Amino acid sequence: MEIDAGFNDFFEEVKDAFEAVGNVDVKDHIAIHVNVTDMGNRPFYIEISNGLIDLEPFGYYDNDAVINADSKSILDMVHRETDLKDAYTYGRVGAYGNLYKLSVLRDILKYAVWYQAAYFYFNSSVYFNSSVYFSSSLNSLTNCAQLPYSTL
């Protein structure tokens, strides 16, 4: 039961990070199955379809790639403390499958924290105390969010 509670909290943190990214300009369908090795190999999947990112706490067996990693490594990637490529190079993460689609995920993870920081900034009381920055900064965020992920 303790593993389930820990996994649910972990999964919600990962899902929140991806939800902060919102829609992405990715035309391909991407399905990545992730096994969380330190939580009894509990799976979740990341699916990108028509620019929408979806995460669910289930396995995705008709996937494009598989990632095997412990929860700390996954959170480090989601919070941009390490990169998927670096984690793989140093043996913290195992991955196999379609390398192109893994690189798309890597790029999305790369900007997940930027979107989280922008979301926090635009919703903080400090930000709303200055009406001059409101319209120009909000337009900048909107424009950035519409760019293809590879050009951010």
C-alpha positions as a Markdown table, in Angstrom:
| # | Residue | x | y | z |
|---|---|---|---|---|
| 1 | Met | 0.0 | 0.0 | 0.0 |
| 2 | Glu | 2.9 | 2.4 | 0.7 |
| 3 | Ile | 4.3 | 1.9 | -2.8 |
| 4 | Asp | 0.8 | 2.8 | -4.2 |
| 5 | Ala | 0.6 | 6.0 | -2.2 |
| 6 | Gly | 4.2 | 7.0 | -3.1 |
| 7 | Phe | 3.6 | 6.2 | -6.8 |
| 8 | Asn | 0.4 | 8.2 | -6.9 |
| 9 | Asp | 2.2 | 11.3 | -5.4 |
| 10 | Phe | 5.1 | 10.8 | -7.8 |
| 11 | Phe | 2.9 | 10.4 | -10.8 |
| 12 | Glu | 0.9 | 13.5 | -10.0 |
| 13 | Glu | 4.1 | 15.5 | -9.8 |
| 14 | Val | 5.3 | 14.2 | -13.2 |
| 15 | Lys | 1.8 | 14.8 | -14.7 |
| 16 | Asp | 1.7 | 18.4 | -13.3 |
| 17 | Ala | 5.0 | 19.2 | -14.9 |
| 18 | Phe | 3.8 | 18.0 | -18.3 |
| 19 | Glu | 0.4 | 19.7 | -18.0 |
| 20 | Ala | 2.4 | 23.0 | -17.4 |
| 21 | Val | 3.8 | 22.5 | -21.0 |
| 22 | Gly | 0.3 | 22.3 | -22.5 |
| 23 | Asn | 0.0 | 21.7 | -26.2 |
| 24 | Val | 3.1 | 21.1 | -28.3 |
| 25 | Asp | 3.7 | 21.4 | -32.0 |
| 26 | Val | 4.3 | 17.7 | -32.7 |
| 27 | Lys | 2.6 | 16.1 | -35.6 |
| 28 | Asp | 3.7 | 12.6 | -34.9 |
| 29 | His | 2.0 | 10.2 | -32.6 |
| 30 | Ile | 4.4 | 9.3 | -29.8 |
| 31 | Ala | 3.8 | 6.7 | -27.1 |
| 32 | Ile | 6.5 | 6.1 | -24.5 |
| 33 | His | 6.1 | 3.5 | -21.8 |
| 34 | Val | 8.0 | 4.3 | -18.5 |
| 35 | Asn | 8.8 | 1.8 | -15.8 |
| 36 | Val | 9.5 | 3.3 | -12.4 |
| 37 | Thr | 12.1 | 0.8 | -11.2 |
| 38 | Asp | 12.2 | 1.7 | -7.5 |
| 39 | Met | 8.4 | 1.5 | -7.1 |
| 40 | Gly | 8.0 | -2.1 | -8.1 |
| 41 | Asn | 8.4 | -1.4 | -11.9 |
| 42 | Arg | 5.1 | 0.5 | -11.8 |
| 43 | Pro | 4.4 | 1.8 | -15.3 |
| 44 | Phe | 3.0 | 5.0 | -16.7 |
| 45 | Tyr | 2.9 | 6.2 | -20.2 |
| 46 | Ile | 3.4 | 9.5 | -22.0 |
| 47 | Glu | 1.4 | 9.9 | -25.2 |
| 48 | Ile | 1.5 | 12.8 | -27.6 |
| 49 | Ser | -1.2 | 12.9 | -30.2 |
| 50 | Asn | -2.3 | 15.9 | -32.3 |
| 51 | Gly | -0.2 | 18.2 | -30.1 |
| 52 | Leu | -1.8 | 17.1 | -26.8 |
| 53 | Ile | 0.3 | 15.4 | -24.1 |
| 54 | Asp | -1.5 | 12.7 | -22.0 |
| 55 | Leu | 0.0 | 10.8 | -19.1 |
| 56 | Glu | -1.8 | 7.9 | -17.5 |
| 57 | Pro | -0.6 | 5.5 | -14.7 |
| 58 | Phe | -0.9 | 2.4 | -16.9 |
| 59 | Gly | 1.4 | 0.5 | -19.3 |
| 60 | Tyr | 1.4 | 1.3 | -23.0 |
| 61 | Tyr | 2.4 | -1.9 | -24.7 |
| 62 | Asp | 2.1 | -0.7 | -28.3 |
| 63 | Asn | 4.7 | 1.9 | -27.7 |
| 64 | Asp | 7.4 | 3.6 | -29.6 |
| 65 | Ala | 10.0 | 3.5 | -26.8 |
| 66 | Val | 10.5 | 2.3 | -23.3 |
| 67 | Ile | 12.3 | 4.1 | -20.4 |
| 68 | Asn | 13.4 | 2.3 | -17.3 |
| 69 | Ala | 14.4 | 4.6 | -14.5 |
| 70 | Asp | 14.1 | 5.2 | -10.8 |
| 71 | Ser | 11.7 | 7.9 | -9.5 |
| 72 | Lys | 14.5 | 10.3 | -8.6 |
| 73 | Ser | 16.0 | 10.2 | -12.1 |
| 74 | Ile | 12.6 | 10.8 | -13.7 |
| 75 | Leu | 11.9 | 13.7 | -11.4 |
| 76 | Asp | 15.4 | 15.1 | -12.1 |
| 77 | Met | 14.6 | 15.0 | -15.8 |
| 78 | Val | 11.2 | 16.6 | -15.3 |
| 79 | His | 12.6 | 19.3 | -13.2 |
| 80 | Arg | 15.5 | 19.9 | -15.6 |
| 81 | Glu | 18.2 | 18.9 | -13.2 |
| 82 | Thr | 19.5 | 16.4 | -15.7 |
| 83 | Asp | 18.8 | 15.6 | -19.3 |
| 84 | Leu | 17.4 | 12.4 | -20.7 |
| 85 | Lys | 20.5 | 11.9 | -22.9 |
| 86 | Asp | 22.9 | 12.6 | -19.9 |
| 87 | Ala | 20.9 | 10.3 | -17.7 |
| 88 | Tyr | 21.2 | 7.5 | -20.3 |
| 89 | Thr | 24.9 | 8.2 | -20.9 |
| 90 | Tyr | 25.7 | 7.8 | -17.2 |
| 91 | Gly | 23.5 | 4.7 | -16.7 |
| 92 | Arg | 20.8 | 6.3 | -14.6 |
| 93 | Val | 18.2 | 5.5 | -17.2 |
| 94 | Gly | 17.7 | 2.6 | -19.6 |
| 95 | Ala | 15.9 | 3.3 | -22.8 |
| 96 | Tyr | 15.2 | 1.5 | -26.1 |
| 97 | Gly | 13.0 | 2.0 | -29.1 |
| 98 | Asn | 12.5 | 4.8 | -31.5 |
| 99 | Leu | 15.4 | 7.3 | -30.8 |
| 100 | Tyr | 13.7 | 10.1 | -32.8 |
| 101 | Lys | 10.6 | 9.9 | -30.6 |
| 102 | Leu | 12.8 | 9.8 | -27.4 |
| 103 | Ser | 14.6 | 12.9 | -28.6 |
| 104 | Val | 11.2 | 14.7 | -29.0 |
| 105 | Leu | 10.4 | 13.8 | -25.4 |
| 106 | Arg | 13.8 | 15.1 | -24.4 |
| 107 | Asp | 13.1 | 18.4 | -26.0 |
| 108 | Ile | 9.7 | 18.6 | -24.3 |
| 109 | Leu | 11.3 | 17.9 | -20.9 |
| 110 | Lys | 13.9 | 20.5 | -21.7 |
| 111 | Tyr | 11.3 | 23.2 | -21.7 |
| 112 | Ala | 8.9 | 21.8 | -19.1 |
| 113 | Val | 10.5 | 23.8 | -16.3 |
| 114 | Trp | 10.5 | 27.0 | -18.4 |
| 115 | Tyr | 6.8 | 26.7 | -18.8 |
| 116 | Gln | 6.4 | 26.0 | -15.1 |
| 117 | Ala | 8.4 | 29.1 | -14.2 |
| 118 | Ala | 6.5 | 31.2 | -16.6 |
| 119 | Tyr | 3.2 | 29.9 | -15.3 |
| 120 | Phe | 4.2 | 30.7 | -11.7 |
| 121 | Tyr | 5.5 | 34.1 | -12.7 |
| 122 | Phe | 2.3 | 35.1 | -14.6 |
| 123 | Asn | 0.1 | 33.9 | -11.7 |
| 124 | Ser | 2.1 | 35.5 | -8.8 |
| 125 | Ser | 1.0 | 38.5 | -7.0 |
| 126 | Val | 4.3 | 40.2 | -7.8 |
| 127 | Tyr | 3.6 | 40.0 | -11.4 |
| 128 | Phe | 0.0 | 41.3 | -11.2 |
| 129 | Asn | 1.1 | 44.4 | -9.2 |
| 130 | Ser | 2.6 | 45.8 | -12.4 |
| 131 | Ser | -0.1 | 46.3 | -15.1 |
| 132 | Val | 2.6 | 47.6 | -17.6 |
| 133 | Tyr | 4.2 | 44.1 | -17.8 |
| 134 | Phe | 0.9 | 42.3 | -17.9 |
| 135 | Ser | -0.1 | 42.7 | -21.5 |
| 136 | Ser | 3.3 | 42.6 | -23.1 |
| 137 | Ser | 4.5 | 39.6 | -21.0 |
| 138 | Leu | 1.3 | 37.7 | -21.5 |
| 139 | Asn | 1.6 | 38.1 | -25.2 |
| 140 | Ser | 5.2 | 36.9 | -25.1 |
| 141 | Leu | 4.2 | 33.8 | -23.3 |
| 142 | Thr | 1.4 | 33.1 | -25.8 |
| 143 | Asn | 3.7 | 33.6 | -28.7 |
| 144 | Cys | 6.3 | 31.3 | -27.2 |
| 145 | Ala | 3.7 | 28.6 | -26.4 |
| 146 | Gln | 2.7 | 28.5 | -30.1 |
| 147 | Leu | 6.3 | 28.0 | -31.4 |
| 148 | Pro | 7.3 | 24.5 | -32.4 |
| 149 | Tyr | 9.1 | 22.8 | -29.5 |
| 150 | Ser | 12.4 | 22.6 | -31.4 |
| 151 | Thr | 12.6 | 26.4 | -31.8 |
| 152 | Leu | 12.0 | 27.5 | -28.2 |
